[in-house]
Amino acid sequence: MRAGLIRRRVTVQRYTATQNTLGEEVESWSNLFSAWAAVAAVTASERFASGSQQELATVTHRVTMRWRDDYTAGPKDRVAYEGKYLDIESAVDPDGRRRETVMLCRELVGL
């Protein structure tokens, strides 16, 4: 991976369910780590949400960062960068040499 391509600062976050004083589940995200990464928009689509008139856009991104031995992507992880939140759909080591991690992510945006 060329160093000049990884120029975005991203934070990987993990969802944790917490409870408030009434016992209700509250959405909470904890930062796992921050790293430099390459972020590229890959595809985009628009659709109407079923049962409503709200239009939604789905933008798919590819996030590439250097390999980390201390991280394994979980089912409720996301990438935060530049005010956007990207749900991690998959994270792979493309050549099996532990040099980089490529994450395919999905951003759902209400228009």
N, C-alpha and C positions, 0 to 999 in steps of 0.2 A: 504494500500500500504506500503510495507516495504521500509524503508529509504535507505537501501543498494542497491536497484535496480535503484533508480533515481540518476544516476551519470554522466549524460551528461548535459552540459549547452547549452540550446537552446534559440533562440530568435524568437518570433512570430512577423511577419511583415505583414503589410497591403498595398495593391496596391493603389496608388493614381495617377490619371492622372493629369499631369501638362503640361503647354504649354511653349515652348521656345519663344524667341523674334520674330520668324517668324510665330508664331501661330500653330506650329506643336505639336502634342501630344507627350510627353516624358514620358517614363516609369519611375516611381519613387516608391520606397518602403520606408515606415516609420516603425521604430521599435515601437511595442506596449509595449512589456515587455520581460524580460529575466527570465528564470526559470530553475530549475533542473528537468530533465525528464528521463524516461527510453525510449530508442529508440531501436527498434528491426526490422530487415528486415524480412518481412513475405513471399513475393513471388517475383519472377523475371521472365521476359520474354524478348525475342529478336524478332525483325521484321525489314523488310525493309520499309522505308518511301515510300509512293506511289509516283510514278513518278520520283523517283531518286534512286541512288545506295547507299544512306546513310543508314547504319544500325543503328537502335535505340534500346536501352534497356530500359525497364520500370521496375523500382524497387519499390515495395510497402512496406511501413514501418508502424509500429504501434508506436505512440508516446503517452506515458502515463505520466501525470503530476498531481500534486495536484490541486484540484478544485480552481477556482478563481471566486469570485462574480463579478469582474469588467470586465470579458471578455465573449463575445459571438462570436463564430466563424463566420466570414463573408465569402461570396463566393469567394473573391479574397485574402484570407489570405494564408500565407505560413510559414513554419518553416525553419529557417536557423540554421545549426549546422555543425561544422567541415568542412566548405567550400562547403557544399551541400545545396540545396534548395528543400524542399518537399512541394508540393501543397497539401493543406488540402482538402480532399474529403468529410470527415464527422467528426464531433466531438460530442461525446455523453457522458452522465453521465451514466455509465453502470448499476448501481443499484439504481439510483434515490436518493441517500443519500448525494449528494454534497460533496463527499470525493475525487473524482478523475475525470479527463477528459481523455477520450481515443480518440485520433485522428488517423484516417486512412488517410495516405498520399501517394502521388505518386511522384516519382522522375523520370524524363525523361532524359536519358543520351544519347548523341550522341557518337557513337563509332568510 
